[in-house]
Structure formats: C-alpha cells, structure tokens
Amino acid sequence: MNITIVMPAKEIKDYYRILGVAPAANIQDVKKAYRALVFKYHPDTSDKGDFAKERFHDVQEAYEILSDAQRRRRYDEERWLSGMSRRAEEQVAITPAWILAEAQRLGRHMMVVDAYRMDHAALRDYVFLLLSKAHIAVLQQEGDEHINRQVIQQLLAAVRSIKFSYLEQIAVLLQTVAGADADLVADIQYRVDERRRQAAWERFMPLVAIGIALLLTAIMFFWGRR
C-alpha cells in the first residue's frame, strides 16, 4: 500500500541563489558577486524602495555566511539535509523503497562529513523527517522486513557520531520501525550503549589530559630538583 505524504519543508534561504553564485564558488567569486549586488541594491543608491532594502538585507546576510569558512560549512550541511524535505514534496507517493533510498543517500553523505564539525541538530532533524509518524506507518504497513532492516542499519551508520542525547531520541523511532524483530532491537540498543560509553569518555577525556599534564609537570619539577 502506498500512502501519499506531504512532508513540511524546512525553511532555509538559498544564499547561493541570492548572490547568484554556484555552491562551488570560491571566496573571490562570492566577494565579487556581493560587491556588485551591494552597489545595485544599496538603499542610498537604489530607487527600488522597500524591495531594495529587503534585497540588500538578504545580500548582506548571504555574504556574512558564505564568506566565513566555518559558518559556510555549517550552512552547506544544513542546506544539504533540508533537501530531503523538498524531494519528499516532489514525490507522488512515499514508499519504503523511497525511504530506504533517502537513508542510503544520507549514509553516503555522512561518510565525507567531519564528525567534529557537523551540525548535529540538523542531522537529528533530518532523521526525524525521514522517520516521521506517517513514514513509519508506510514501513509498518508494507511490512517488508528486508527494507526495514536496511533502513535501520543505514541510519545507525549515518548517526554513529551524533550527540548521545540525539541518538537516544532517534533510537526510539528506530525501535518502532524494528517492531518485534528482537535482533534489530538488540542491535539498536547495543549502538546506544556503545555511544553512551563513548560520550562518557569524551566528557572525561579533557580531565584525564589535564591530570596527565599535571602529573608530568610534577615529575619534571621533582626530577629537576634532584
């Protein structure tokens, strides 16, 4: 059974379109486009009234994001993740195969993302969209255990480095998809427990590093006094 779903799109401005540059544009291209648009829409020089003011604000906002390497990286990540909602809107019917394809697309994307700089909240929101109540209903009604298992495995791999608190929330959705499959439920719980241990280590690692540094300093101090 196919159920027609309309997924709410996440609002995100397309700063590349606003500046009229390609997503692969370098900083020089961004600056050149910005200067041209500022000259065109600056309220003091433009005769386009309120439209010029609004356009000028968007241009400034776009430049602030795209000219800053770190902010641009985070924006690109959010922009990519938000694309799933647009693809869902274009889909006539949401099927288990489509959900699996999106999970695989996410998995491929996360393989090249810097886990230390990724937007954890955007990743969580993406999974929430993909595993909305309506989409889970599609998976459950179709009852294709092979596809459901692949969806879970793909998503577990994609969120392997996400913040533990977010993984706990996602795990609830994954367990709903797993249903009565005890092996899948156990696998999900194992990943949660594993991430919990990792998160604990990440919290205490700075303290361990400081302790080691103090210990080495003390050893060097007393060794020097011998």
Buried (B, 14 or more C-beta within 10 A) or exposed (E): EEEEBEBEBBEBEEBBEBBBBEEEBEEEBBBBBBEEBBEBBBEEEBEEEEEBBEBBEBBBEBBEBBBEEEEBBBBBBBBBBBBBBEBBEEBEEBBBEBBBBBBBBBBEBBEEBEEEEBBBEBBBBBBEBBBBEEBBBBBEEBEBEEBBBBBBBBBBBBBBBBBBEBBEEBBEBBBBBBBEBEEBBEBBEEBBEEBEEEBEEEEEEEEEEEEEEEEEEEEEEEEEEE
